[in-house]
Amino acid sequence: MESSLTKSALPEAALPHENDRSGLSTAEAKTRLATYGRNRIAAPKLRSIFVIVLGTLKEPTFLFMVSAAALYLIVGSLEEGAFLVVAACVSMGLVVFQDARSENALNALRDLAAPHAHVVRNGQTVSVPAEELVPGDLLVPSPGERFPADARLITEHLISVDESVLTGESVPVTKQWGRDESLYAGTLILGGVGLARVTLTGSQTRIGGIGKALTGNSERTPLQVATGRLVVWLSLVAASVCVIIVLAYGVLRGDWVAGGLAGLTAAIALLPEEFPLVLAVFLAMGSQRLARHHVLVRRAAVVETLGAITLLCVDKTGTLTQNKMQVGEIWHVAGINDADILETGRMASASHPIDPMDKAIFAAYEAGNLSKRAGLAATPTLSFPVTAGRLAVIQSWLSSNKMAWAAKGAPESVLALCAIDPPITAEIESKLTNMAERGMRVLAFASARGVEPEVSDASKIAFQFEGLIGFVDPLRSDAPAALVEARRAGIDVAMITGDFPQTALAIAREASLTTAPGVLTGTEIEALSPEALKKRLADVRVFARISPEAKLKLILAFQALGHVVAMTGDGINDAPALETAHVGIAMGGRGTDVAREAADLVLLDDSFGSIVSGVRLGRRIFANLRKALGYVLAIHVPIAGLALLPILLGMPPLLYPMHIVLLELIIDPVSSLVFEAEPSEKAAMARPPRALNEPLFGWPQMAIAALQGGVLLAGVMGLYLWALDTGLGETTARSLAFVTLIVGNLVMALVDGIEPSVSLFDRRHGLLWIVVGVVGTVLGTILYVPAMGAIFKVTPLSAQYLGLAVGIAVIGGGWFAIVRAVKSNALIRRAERL
């Protein structure tokens, strides 16, 4: 790798701004964007309509349908063959439509997930989409972020970078102005501060040159993998049954054509091919619904986990609070005034602030017209960021041939830098406690002026303590209500912060969190044994001065207590905790790229209310998906039974391919679109979290679905046998059974899909009623239009027989509504008591 980029490698337009610190203007950035194009290596590889259609053509059910159509056409049944061809095309169109809808939803999520970068535009630090970066832009890098473009360090600072994405070597590389100042897209910032000038974007970057690009492929969840495997096995079973029936008809009855039709009918009936389609649609559309509530899903499998969360461990700043810092109070020691502390605060802050407290210091500094008072260089000479052993930032500045040093940070860390008399220390601690108890976030400040330039070791500087600044960060307005909703749902909430313990307790009281057991600090957590920590975690829910290491220890202890933990994080060191938690939640507004890459979810607005909304929507997605899969399995029981039983009993066939194809055309949109759009049940957040190991569709759900389908099968088969036994004839018997099956199917969809607590005619059920209307019209056409009746081998029914069929359908398909209503009312009563 080259040690640095030469000026000749830079785009010509970037050169005039080498010494400029105000960044590009908005107009100039737009001009350059038009000239150089977007900062994009390659567009995500999305599935085209052609690829989706090709995949649909390979589906077993489609192949069976085409085979049946071909067989009809071969034996001269042109009407039946033509119908099956049209039906196959309609079925393929529905699948393609739903697949394309899912793909569009995933594409929209990719746009939301696109990274942003902090740049200086018009003299102000702003966040812009990384795609809009142009050569000449002034980047403000932050630890934990990835460089969005190739750039060059232009300030006299050190930046530590992980370039393993390019070199394969994970050893940090130090970048320094005048030596190795080249910075590359995709590399990770580990530490340090500075300013960097963008030199190359898009495919011109080093990573673009070696062809690294996003694939855009979405992962398959464990449930999708398992379901795909199930469908493969069922396809083999269906093909085997088909062959057996064909051979049985041909050898025993000598009717190979009838055997072929009966075998294909049974094969189509046995295949619940809607399972993978339902899963794909639900996960894609569910993720899009979550995004509309400011929750971005990075790993689809997490949708299966949201409903099992029992404990939310959330950061205070920006999640429970607004993260809109303002200077609330300044306190200083004798001989120091407010202007002195603000000047020191400005010197210890980033030149182009991103941190809310840095911004608050700058705002107060500029409001006091102090910008001309310091007379310092444009950027600091040395910068020492926060470390695990020192929670303070130290920077030095050249001023009149001497060095001015400034420190800000946690009071205990800043006090450790200074030599202070015990009486003054007691006064500082008293004031600190007073500020913290009023919910302020407190930083301490110290300085050293007139230091010789050759001194570069911060530990050798004699700092003078100056005072404290208390920052006000109001509680989010939606936090208290969200906390109440979480408790009603059986979800405990713990607050984690790096703040002073008294500050943490003050905010926790305001948010109505449990504070009686007190607060546990990171130092105490590190000192406790695993068993002792578990005992403390039985009731403590407020944690202060928490380091990333303590956060990880907290998660492991809570998990050992049996909790399913969701953990928020935003820092570069939060990645282990986010990966260890059952659900890792990164901050979209202030989080680092490392945190987002480690997380399952990203909060687009960093709000605690959005986390609870995500849980609520996750429960809705889970419940609707479970109902859809139950409906698919339940309706396939009578379909498969009615296709096989008459053959086994030596009776006239009840169902032919066209009957089952029509049923599939109903099942597909109902299971994947109608169920997905169903609103959440009223008692969704009154249920306790489900067990983490509880499958989405396990044996209890299969048993209920089989029972539902079995009751409807018994009703339809009983009616068919009665009609044949009473001499009504094969066609009338089939008409009665077919009407009962179709209507029973719709009734079952209504019972399984619509919550008892939601009105049957709620506007959100519009799609389901459209399906009901279309199916009713089609069924009437089949029964009472002779040409259609001939294709489906049915005959018109009298009002008496039609009423009999509908009555049995309502009972056979709707009996489970009573069970659901009783269960729903019990949950609603429980919710009202909470």
Beta strands, then each sheet from edge to edge (+ up, - down):
strand 1: 116-121
strand 2: 124-129
strand 3: 138-139
strand 4: 150-153
strand 5: 158-162
strand 6: 173-176
strand 7: 182-183
strand 8: 188-192
strand 9: 196-200
strand 10: 295-297
strand 11: 311-315
strand 12: 326-332
strand 13: 382-384
strand 14: 392-399
strand 15: 402-409
strand 16: 441-451
strand 17: 464-472
strand 18: 492-496
strand 19: 520-521
strand 20: 542-544
strand 21: 565-569
strand 22: 583-587
strand 23: 601-603
sheet 1: 2+ 1- 3+ 9- 4+ 7-
sheet 2: 6+ 5- 8+
sheet 3: 10+ 23- 22- 21- 11- 18- 20- 19-
sheet 4: 12+ 17- 16+ 15- 14+ 13-
end
